[in-house]
């Protein structure tokens, strides 16, 4: 095995290790979600475990990010002819990075608003209704379904706050990354198609618009009357994770579909990074 292949494999191992750690972390913390365990003597212990939960979660994100960077870089340096190499070559340039970063941040903000991570309640005063100190924040260690605890609650102003739920945070980062990747590839594919170099413009445009898994709930709410607003909000909160999770396979497959359109007959990439 070559040095390049070993490095790429180490990148994949870091990615797998990061995701496996997150799954194990969620399952282990779920054991502390029994309200009967929340005795006065156990509160401090569970609170410390909640802090440790987010430390390990951040380390796992770091391992995944570094692993993906190494894997992406090695694919570019090797200039292979497989679809993963085509994706890497297509997105390894300053234009694609700018598109990716702008989409990642923009979609992340949109996701935060739709999923309820970023909370804006102009009709509610946090200090008056919840007795909160502005600004302030805390970690709520218990109790909910696995993946929904521990939550980080932050009061930024009287009407703006953050409600960070672990499963939504993980999905937000994964989906925002995939949306950014899809958009970067689609823009390049569309640019090539305009130059008549054989890429499918229909496929490229579809790639630009397929990446909006949180839109279903938002569009649905437009057609619901205000009388059902509270019930709708609760329903969407429960279904939002499901809507987003089932969109991930689509977001994973789409780059490979577009990559086929960006590959020459000899297997090389049509896009020169």
N, C-alpha and C positions, 0 to 999 in steps of 0.2 A: 504494500500500500504506500502510495506517495505521501510526501509531507503535506501537500495541499489537501489530499483526501482525508488525512488524519485531522487536519485543522478543521475542515468542514464537518467531519464527524463529531469533533469536540463541540462545535457550535450546536449541532443537533442534540447532542447529549445534554448541553446546558438548557436548551429549550424544553426538552422532555422533563428534565429534573425540576425545572421551575414550575411547570404545570402539575406534575405529580405532587410536588410539595404543597401547592395551593389546594388541591383536592383533599389531601390528607389533613391539611390544616383545617379546612371547613368541616370535615367529618369529626375530627377530634374536638373542635370547639363546640360542635353540636351536642356533645355529651354534657355540657354545662348549661343546657337550656331548660332544665327541669326546675320550675319555680320552687319546688320543695327543697332544692339544694341551696337556695338563696337564703341561708340563715345568716344572722348578724355576724357570726364568726367566719363565714365563708365569703362574705362580700369583698373584703380586701384582697383575698386570694384570687377570686374570679376577676376583679378589676385589674390586677397585675397581669393575669393571663390574657386579658383583653388587649393590654398595651403590647404584650409580646406577640399577640396575633398580628397586629399591624406591622410590627418590626419585621417579622418573618415574611409577611406578605410583600412588603417593599423590597426585601432582599430577593424574593422569588421573581418579582418584576424585573429587577436589575439583572438577574441571571438570564432571564428570557430575552431581554433587550440585547445584552451583550452576545448571547448565543446567536440571535438572528443577525446581528451585525457581522459576526465572523462568518456565518454561513453565506450571507449575501456577498460579502467581499470575496470569499474564495470562489464562488460561482462566477463572479466577474473576472477574476484573475485567470481562472482556468479556461474561460471562454468555451464552455461545452456546448453541445447541441441539443441537450434535453430541455424540456419546457421550463424547468426551474431556472436554468441558466438564461433562457430567453427573457424571463421575467426580471431577473437580476440585471442583465445588460440593458434592458429597456428603461429601468428606473434608476440606474447609477449615473446620474448627471445632475447638474445644478438646477435645471428647469424642473425635473421630476421631484427633486428634494423640496423645492419651494412649493410645488403643487401639493405634495404629500403633507408637509408641515401645515400649510394653510388649511387643507381639508381636515387633517387630524384635529387641529385646534377648533376650527369652526364646527365640525360635526360633534366634537366633544362637548362644546357649549350647548349645542342644540339638544344633544342627548341628556345633558344635565337638567335642562329645563323640562323636557318631556317626561323624564323618569322621576322627577321630583328631588333630584340631588341638589340642585340649585333652587331654593324656595324664595318666592317673592309673593308676599301677602300684604298688599297696601291697606287692606281693611282691618288688619290685626296689628296690635302693638305688642311685640314680644315681651317687653318689660312689664306691661300692664296685665296681659292675659296669661303669660307663663311665668311671671316673676323672674325673668332672666336679666342678668347683668349684661349691658351692652358696652363693648364687645366681650364675648366669653365663649367657652366651648367645653365640652366634656365627652367622655366615652361611656355609652350606655352598654353594659356587659350582658344584660339579660332582659327579657326572654322572648324568643321568637323561633321560627323555623330555621333549620340549618342553612347558612348562607346569608341570613338576614341580620345576624348579630355577630360581633358587637358593632353597634352603630356609633358614628362620630357626629355629634350635633354641635353646630357652631352658629352663634348669633353674631352676624357682622354689623347690622344696623337694626333699627326698630322693625324693619319690614323685610329685610333680606337675610337669609341664612343658608346653611348647608346641612343636608341630612345624608351623610355618606353611609350607604349600605354595602357591605362587602361584595355580594354577588353582582350588584349593579356596577360597582367600581371595576370589577374584573371584566364584565361584559362591555362596559364603556371603553376600556382601553383596547380590548380585542377588536370590537366592532369598529371603533374609530380608526385603528390601524388598518383593518381590511378595507374600509371605505376609502382611506387615503391611498392605499395601494391600488385599488381598482380604478380610482380617479386618475392617478398618475399614468397607469398603463393605458387607460382609455383615451386620455388626451394625446399621448404619443401615437397610439394607433390611428386616431382620427387625423392627426397631422400627416402621417404617412399616407393614409387613404386619399387625402386631398392632393397629394403629389403623384397619385396614380401608381403607387408602388405595390398594389395588390392587397392591402389590408381591407377588411370589411368595415366600411363606415357604419353600417347598421349595427354590427356587433360592438363597435367602439362606442357609439351613442348609447346603446343599451347598457353598456358597462358604466356609463356616467350616471344613469338614472336608476339602476338596480339597487344602488347602495343606500337605501333609506328605510331600514327595518323599523325605525321608531315612528314612521309616518302613519302607520295604520291606525294607531290609537288616536293620534292628533286629528286626522281627517274624520274619524268616527265621531269625535266629540262635537264637531261642527253641526252635525245633524241631530244632536240630542238637545232637548229643551232645558232651560235653566232649572226647571223643577226637579229634574233628575240629575242635576249637577253633582251632588254629593255621592249618590249611588254610583254614578259613572266614574267619578274619581277613584273610589274604592275599587271598582271592577278593573279599571285600567291599571291601577297599581299592581293588582294581582296578576293580570295578564301580560303586562309589559315585558316582564322577564321572559315569558314564553314566546311572545312575538319575536323578540330579539334573538333568542337562542336558536329558533328554527331558521333564522335568516343567515346564521353563520355558515352552514354548508354551502349556501348559494354564493356567499361572498368568497368562500374558499375556492369554489370551482370556476367562477367567472374569470379570474386572471389566467387560468390555464386555457380556457376557451379562446380568450383574446390572444394569448401567446402563440397559439397555432396559426393565427392570421399574421403574426409578425415573424414567422420563420420562413426562410427561403427554401427552395427545393432541396438544397444540399444540407439543410438542417441548421445553417447559420442564421444569425439574427439580422433582420432587415434594418434595425435601428443601430446606428453606430454611436455608442456613448461618448 
